[in-house]
Amino acid sequence: MQTVPIHRSTIRITNRMSTTPATSRSPQKNFFFVGIADPLPLFSVTMAADAFSGVIVSSLSDSGQSKPKFDEPVILKSCYDPNGISITVQSEAGRDLFEFPVTRTSEYSKVGKKGYLFEFDYETILFTFKNDADASMFHKSLGKLQLGKDLSVFTERTEDSSASQYFQFYGYLSQQQNMMQDYIRTSTYQRAILSNIDDFRDKVVLDVGAGSGILSFFAVQSGASRVYAVEASTMAQHAESLAKFNSLEQIQVVAGKIEEIELPEKVDIIISEPMGYMLFNERMLETFLHAKKWLKPGGKMFPSRGDLHIAPFNDETLYMEQFNKANFWYQQSFHGVDLSCLRSAAMKEYFRQPIVDTFDIRICTAKSVRHVVDFHTASESDLHRMEIPLEFHALQSGLVHGLAFWFDVAFFGSSTSVWLSTAPTEPLTHWYQVRCLLETPIFVKQGQLLTGTVLLLANKRQSYDVTIDLRVEGSGLTSTNTLDLKNPYFRYAGQPAQPPPGHSTASPSETYWAQLDVQGARQGECNSFTPVTMVNGMTVNGLGEVSAMNDMSGMSNSNSSLLGLGKQLTHYLILENQAGTRGSRPQVANTYPTSQIGGNAYSTTQQLVLGATSHYPLSNSLMIGDYVTPGSVILPTAAHLANMESFQP
């Protein structure tokens, strides 16, 4: 395994486009280069940069004729890339000329003792090194890559395509921002670290999958003497920039996978944010556990423990939503084509998707079962196959449409313990919750025992195949389903979770108005029940009681604001008679723009009718049917008013 020295605060990274021209089949991609400047023998990193000067670059035609591509020799740098090696060609002055990646599938060959030929879509390029030693070193690096030697644990358990997509995803600042802006996540980590200063003060810390390096910053805030921030994606360049910009020499960014890099010393504590959806997705937890090879005996892991919670749930809306998607394939004449033979396959595909969203905890029909992983004692192999036994005592009768999953992680420090929870009862995080549906729901009565298993099998796509097997004891009812955690359906639309139907034991309307009355009474106590004068002689006290005053002459401010009574006023505001009014005949108040009454959006001037009724005011914009709708409001005419004046009950 070839290594070269690297010193803190010396990683330099550039972002250049591939020399391959963009086409519809082979789009142009960004490739990143991690260079090392001023190396000092502090510690080593696998596959760090090698620089070769005096390299002659030639371009070969289809007939085999060669011509110089550049007027003078160049510098060729080969360095770490998540998918293999990144080659950067620079001028003697240090200006980047072009860059390209080399993977196990790249086409290249050795030519003579000092030449290497690389074939691209648009041209073939020959690199000729100035001496045999440089050519031999370059040849060894490519040979290891081509032959697959020095395969790491990560490489063996991960498909190349999955790893490429994974590291590209986490190399975007926008994705780092998405995680950093998760206030619950970021603040909980900071509190866990700063609340346990004794675990970090003057300690050596390893940050696994550091990303932007935010956890490394927290470790320095807590007094860490050195922090090795290991990051395999191109985000390493930004982490290094942040460390330099904030003058934190304690943070040493290491570009590479934890399974492949070398550190100069053991560490006192390992910090990481390795959790994925349903805790285990992305298989980053295995990388977190692998890092323990660098942990001193008795060292700490932050987080220290992970709890996966599993509970049965009832959600007819979600089930029918997925079920109805497959009905598209039930059409027998879609533009003249019969699709119905694919409906069964579509049904299986939709029900293989875990649902990522949030929900009201009351949809859960039994107390959750907890599967615990102690990160101090667990090994990587423990996470390859996890069979979790289930036993639920139904708290209510109904269909079980599937299983809901969420997780909690704990930070057990010397001073205090801090928990980060993704439970549906807690503030929402970017992990949300996950629900796995059964294709065939199973009916359970209150008090019955629901048993079964959840089997999590790791795959090379950095995820798991999830198999659910449920049965109702004593009834013979069973239901199973297998889901692909790599292919979830992101259902969350930004709306708060709706409570399940049928859970109201009292009138929600009466409960709401009772709460409003209590609130009004409290406001009235603060105001000593002093009536608040409103427009057109109306008043309201702290109890929400409305009255109409006889004396209209005292109204001097036509722009007075109304106290809200829970809803906007209608075009017809009808109030009970008060003492001194003329019998039971309605009293027509002065005209008043409804745009100034309760914030109504209609700008036409309309009249307030004060008459004998016990109805509460309602907003016409909320009424259903043809009774009162915008544009259909009928105002009293002069004839109507004359009839009302002459009417004697």
Beta strands, then each sheet from edge to edge (+ up, - down):
strand 1: 3-6
strand 2: 11-17
strand 3: 30-36
strand 4: 43-46
strand 5: 50-60
strand 6: 66-68
strand 7: 74-81
strand 8: 84-90
strand 9: 96-102
strand 10: 108-111
strand 11: 115-119
strand 12: 124-128
strand 13: 204-208
strand 14: 226-231
strand 15: 251-255
strand 16: 267-272
strand 17: 295-302
strand 18: 305-313
strand 19: 355-357
strand 20: 369-374
strand 21: 385-393
strand 22: 398-412
strand 23: 417-421
strand 24: 433-444
strand 25: 449-459
strand 26: 463-472
strand 27: 478-484
strand 28: 489-490
strand 29: 532-533
strand 30: 538-540
strand 31: 546-548
strand 32: 587-588
strand 33: 592-593
strand 34: 605-606
strand 35: 609-610
sheet 1: 1+ 4-
sheet 2: 2+ 3-
sheet 3: 6+ 5- 7+ 8- 9+
sheet 4: 6+ 5- 12+ 11- 10+
sheet 5: 15+ 14+ 13+ 16+ 17+
sheet 6: 20+ 18- 22+ 23-
sheet 7: 20+ 18- 22+ 24- 19+ 28+
sheet 8: 21+ 25- 26+ 27-
sheet 9: 29+ 30- 31+
sheet 10: 32+ 35-
sheet 11: 33+ 34-
end
